[in-house]
Amino acid sequence: MTTIKLIQSTRTLFSASLVAIGLTSQLNAAEFFDGRVDAKVMLMQGFQSIEADAGAFASDNVAMDSGFQRLRFNLELAVKINDYVTAYVDLGEEPNDFGSDDQFEISQDLGYIDLDILGLAGQETEDTKWLFRAGNIVSTVFDYRGYSDGAAVQTNPLIGNSPIDFVTAESGIQTLWSQKISNSVITQINADVGISVPTFFEDYANDRGYNVFGRGSFNTNFGLDLGIGWFASDLGDQVSNRPFTEIQTAGLIQGDGDNYNFAASGANSRDTHAGLLPGLNANILQINAQYQISDDTLLRAWAGVAKDDYSFVDNTGKQTVASQAVAYQEIESQIQYYAIEATHYLTPNSVYLATRYSSITNKSDNISGDKDLNRLQLGLGWWVADNTLLKTEYVKQTEGASSAGQIGSDWNGITAEISVLFD
């Protein structure tokens, strides 16, 4: 057995070496191909010390130890196929997204092909951009704000995401358009529309359905940007025709992997996200705003309403949240929500303070008691060097008994992370 394991280990090491050599060759090939390949490498290491109060759904979450998270790693490759066709792929080791087992593996997190429509038609201009995108596209109702996704964390001023981030990646197509405007308060307008299947993988079974989503926004010359996002899904026919565990739901409803984890949750769980809506026959309308008050101070906010013709239910048929669900029923679920975020640099481009407050209210019919899910995040960031960011954060989440919270009790703690980006 020892000899077999040694041979297997040698093969694994040899294969890893070939992969490393291949990646190095690709990065070196960027110059050889006249700058047509652009590569980014990102790594992040995190630490957490959090636990839930008494009364949590899982007792394991009440008395947890502190510890270091698994390393996150991402390799982003952007390839210029020709003047009007580009391709992008994000490869990563992301335990909080693809960590359903104990394996260390590189997964495709995002990838697509872009066609420059105006360029291909011979009508390109500097002021107008119009793309057709196909692949694993980002389906979201957000504008302006960053969030943490694997090792891609430096656009998020805090460590965790909001519990009401409607964003994910799914297979589909999308068109994206923007127009610059001269001599106007409004400097640019933007719009995109997409259609996707409710899975990152493939599913051709009957009654699966589609998601449709879009955004519109404009930028101004005084630092204020405003936008609106919408989403609709038609997936409910699966409920009567498929087992509960095989039903495909809209991924953006449960958000992307968060950087908090609990003892009773899988590494890639979404248990810290609002979990009331299943994402079957769902509709979302969200407004987005960003205001750059000065070079040192940035404000962001978003608010919306989301509802679904269906609800998660427990074994008594009562409405519940995703982490406690055993089935779906045609009972309407609805939430209203908002979040505000602020970042202020104490020293330019070096040390900053950040905070975010998110609030979600269960607005479903016949619901009583405490319906609110709230999260407060307070953070400190320090750019130790170029593309090297150290962050620490205190987080406190409160979950009412009738809220969209999935831990089942209030929880709080501290987190820290260090991240680097090679571009």
Secondary structure by P-SEA (a helix, b strand, c coil): caaaaaaaaaaaaaaaaaaaaaaaaaaaacccccccbbbbbbbbbbbbbbbbccccccccccbbbbbcccbbbbbbbbbcccccbbbbbbbbcccccccccccccccccccccccccccccccccccbbbbbbbccccccccccbbbbcccccccccccccccccbbbbbbccbbbbbbbbcccccccccccccccccccccccccccccccccccccccccccccbbbbbbbcccccccccccccccccccccccccccccccccccccccccccccccbbbbbbbbbcccccccbbbbbccbbbbbcbbbbccccccccccccccccccccccccbbbbbbbbccccccbbbbbbbbbbbcccccccccbbbbbbbbccccccccbbbbbbbbbbbbcccccccccbbbbbcccbbbbbcc
